[in-house]
Every structure is written in structure tokens, then in C-alpha cells.
Amino acid sequence: MTYKAVHAQATIEIANLCALNTYIVCGEIISLYIRTFEQQNEPLPAGGAVAGDTEATVH
């Protein structure tokens, strides 16, 4: 039972690290997405819609 608090603290630190890494990966994906459009000399879609996204397409 004495190790329960140590384990709980480690779990919180791991969860925080996971959240931080997820945030960084999402930023990298957005950066690559923007760079792709810049290299193709195309404007970014209005509202950040992704090609093939049927919900963002105006019919």
C-alpha cells in the first residue's frame, strides 16, 4: 500500500507527457498541411476544410 501514492504520481506525469506529445504532433500535422498548400501555390480552403470533406463542401 505504501507505493500507491508513488504510482498515482507517476500516472499523472505520464498522462501529462502524453497530452503534451499529442499537442506537439497535432501542431506538426497542421504545419505540414499548411506547407503542402504553400508549395502548391494554392490558397488554403475557407474554414480549413480538407479536400474530400463532404460536410464542409457547399452543394
Rosetta constraint file for C-alpha pairs under 8 A:
AtomPair CA 2 CA 6 HARMONIC 7.99 0.50
AtomPair CA 3 CA 7 HARMONIC 6.17 0.50
AtomPair CA 4 CA 8 HARMONIC 6.20 0.50
AtomPair CA 5 CA 9 HARMONIC 6.19 0.50
AtomPair CA 6 CA 10 HARMONIC 6.27 0.50
AtomPair CA 7 CA 11 HARMONIC 6.16 0.50
AtomPair CA 8 CA 12 HARMONIC 6.39 0.50
AtomPair CA 9 CA 13 HARMONIC 6.37 0.50
AtomPair CA 10 CA 14 HARMONIC 6.14 0.50
AtomPair CA 11 CA 15 HARMONIC 6.11 0.50
AtomPair CA 12 CA 16 HARMONIC 6.16 0.50
AtomPair CA 13 CA 17 HARMONIC 6.17 0.50
AtomPair CA 14 CA 18 HARMONIC 6.09 0.50
AtomPair CA 15 CA 19 HARMONIC 6.20 0.50
AtomPair CA 16 CA 20 HARMONIC 6.16 0.50
AtomPair CA 17 CA 21 HARMONIC 6.13 0.50
AtomPair CA 18 CA 22 HARMONIC 6.13 0.50
AtomPair CA 19 CA 23 HARMONIC 6.23 0.50
AtomPair CA 20 CA 24 HARMONIC 6.30 0.50
AtomPair CA 21 CA 25 HARMONIC 6.15 0.50
AtomPair CA 22 CA 26 HARMONIC 6.18 0.50
AtomPair CA 23 CA 27 HARMONIC 6.30 0.50
AtomPair CA 24 CA 28 HARMONIC 6.30 0.50
AtomPair CA 25 CA 29 HARMONIC 6.23 0.50
AtomPair CA 26 CA 30 HARMONIC 6.26 0.50
AtomPair CA 27 CA 31 HARMONIC 6.10 0.50
AtomPair CA 28 CA 32 HARMONIC 6.18 0.50
AtomPair CA 29 CA 33 HARMONIC 6.14 0.50
AtomPair CA 30 CA 34 HARMONIC 6.21 0.50
AtomPair CA 31 CA 35 HARMONIC 6.10 0.50
AtomPair CA 32 CA 36 HARMONIC 6.05 0.50
AtomPair CA 33 CA 37 HARMONIC 6.71 0.50
AtomPair CA 34 CA 38 HARMONIC 6.28 0.50
AtomPair CA 34 CA 44 HARMONIC 7.42 0.50
AtomPair CA 35 CA 39 HARMONIC 6.12 0.50
AtomPair CA 36 CA 40 HARMONIC 6.40 0.50
AtomPair CA 37 CA 41 HARMONIC 6.16 0.50
AtomPair CA 37 CA 42 HARMONIC 5.41 0.50
AtomPair CA 37 CA 43 HARMONIC 6.63 0.50
AtomPair CA 37 CA 44 HARMONIC 6.36 0.50
AtomPair CA 38 CA 42 HARMONIC 6.32 0.50
AtomPair CA 38 CA 43 HARMONIC 7.44 0.50
AtomPair CA 44 CA 48 HARMONIC 6.74 0.50
AtomPair CA 45 CA 49 HARMONIC 5.55 0.50
AtomPair CA 45 CA 50 HARMONIC 7.27 0.50
AtomPair CA 49 CA 53 HARMONIC 6.54 0.50
AtomPair CA 49 CA 56 HARMONIC 5.87 0.50
AtomPair CA 49 CA 57 HARMONIC 7.97 0.50
AtomPair CA 53 CA 57 HARMONIC 6.58 0.50
